[in-house]
Each structure stands twice: as structure tokens, then as C-alpha cells.
Amino acid sequence: MVNTALATTRTPASLRAALLMFASAMAFGLMAIAIRYATGHVPTQEVAFFRNAFGLLALLPFLLRPGHGSLRTQQLPRYFLRSAIGLASMLCGFWAIGHLPLSQAISLSYSTPLFVTIAAVLWLGEKVRIRRWAAVIAGFIGVLVIVRPGVEGFQAGSLIAVAAALLSALVAIQIKQLTRVDGPDTVVFYTYVFWVPLSLVPALFVWVWPSPIGWLWLVATGVLGTIGQLFWTRALKLGEVSALTPISFTQLPLVVTLGWLLFGEVLDGWTVLGALIILGSNAYIAHREAVLARKAATLSPSATAKPTE
């Protein structure tokens, strides 16, 4: 009876987490389409600024609603650094979405967890065993399959997408450090607070007033990005990374399909092969992290300590 009751209470939470992750993937996929359209009207730097400005406006009603917790922090210098690196990653990623085939840009963005594993070793001193290193190496083979340096199909612009993934990995490590002190909503809020003025500076050098349809795509970019981020953080709060990571990959077929329907892009066989290798390595890394986290929780002093009498 106890096991049945536990299963009944767990199922709705896991289902909600899966639905939230799927909604997040769809929001981020649609944001990529909005970015592609927006870059046809204004430069990439301006797209990044309006994504952040409209994203902050969409976020404020949620964070400032009555009953929400405090957003105070004592880590403003860290937030500035996190936002600066994140902006560089955003600019590279937006450029890739605007100028590369969508399937290639999104596939290469999934290499971020590979760089996160390396950064966690160098920056946080985490220990990574041979099986996870093998998954990382396999993932980078997938990156090479897509980029294909030294062959006829090589595009130098694809390296910008790889740079976006590398910088995003550094941001992920910083977020891990920030969330040890502040809550996830606080991290998101101060990131946007710094992003808006920081992204305005490069946008001013290439400023073009958007057309009415351009405004529409810029608003859509900001709103969809914020929705995707909120869904993503809440999905991870409810479910396990190993179970939710494969669901996040549904963004790729959505973007590939819309790229074909809306922009006439033809799916490249090398991109498909490389994407499958990268996604497979990501799924394994997420699985191993979840297994190690459960082992650590089981072996923690609080889990093994005997109750005091």
C-alpha cells in the first residue's frame, strides 16, 4: 500500500516535469525561428538587446507579484561577470541562428554540456571518471562531424556556434556557483538587469529602427525566451536531469521542420549524424550525473547518521 501511494504521488510530479520540459523546448525552438526572422530586419546586436529588454518586461510581473520571495543579493560583481560572458555567448548564438542552417546552429548548441564537463574539472575541481570522459570525446567527434574542418563543406561561421556553446558552458558553471547562495529566480532577475544595459552598448553602434513586423519578431524573441527559461527551471526542480534531458532534444526536430517549411533549408546528412552523436553523449552524461548525485545523497552523513536518542 505504501509503495502504491508513493507511485501515485510521484507520477503527477514527473509528468508535470516532462510537460514543462517539452514546453520549454518548444518555446526555445520557436524563439530560434523568431531570431531568424528578426535578424532579417535588424543586426544581431540589436536582436540581443531587444530579446533582453522584452524578456525582462515579461519577467517582472512574475517576479514582483505579491508573495514572491526577496530578490536581494550580495553577489553583484559575480552577476556582472556572468552576464558579460552570457551576453558574448548570446551574440555568438544569435549570429549562428541568423546566418547558419538552423539544424546546424541548434545541433552545435547542444555541445554545451561537453564543455561544462571540462570546465567543471578545471574550475570546480570535480572528478570525472573514464566513462564520462569517453562520452565527452564522443560528443566532440559529433561536433567535428558537423563542422568538418578542412573539407569542402566547412563553414568558418560554424566555429562561432561552437564558441557560443563554450561560453554558455562557462555561464553554466557560474550559475552553479551563484545558486549555492541565491535562488533561481534571483539569478534570472539579476542576469536580465545586467543584460539590458550591457547589450545596449554594442547595439547602439549598429542601431536600425525596426519595421512594424520587425518589432513583432523582437517582442516574440524576448517573450518566448523568458517563457522557455521559466519552464526549464521549474522542470528541473520537479524532475531528474537524466529523464528530462532527452525531452529537451525535441527542440531540434521542431527547428529542423520549421527551417524546411519556412526557409527551404535542406537537412544535411552530416549534421544529422553529428547531432545524433552529440545528443547521445549528452544523454549519457546526464544519466551519469544523476546516478552519481543519488549515490552522493545515499552516502551523505545526513542519510547515514543514526538518530539521536
Secondary structure, 3 states (H helix, E strand, C coil): CHHHHHHHHHHHHHHHHHHHHHHHHHHHHHHHHHHHHHCCCCCHHHHHHHHHHHHHHHHHHHHCCCCCCCCCCCCHHHHHHHHHHHHHHHHHHHHHHHHCCHHHHHHHHCCHHHHHHHHHHHHHCCCCCHHHHHHHHHHHHHHHHHHCCCCCCCCCCHHHHHHHHHHHHHHHHHHHHHCCCCCHHHHHHHHHHHHHHHHHHHHHCCCCCCCHHHHHHHHHHHHHHHHHHHHHHHHHHHCCHHHHHHHHCCHHHHHHHHHHHHHCCCCCHHHHHHHHHHHHHHHHHHHHHHHHHHHHHHHCHHHHCCCCC
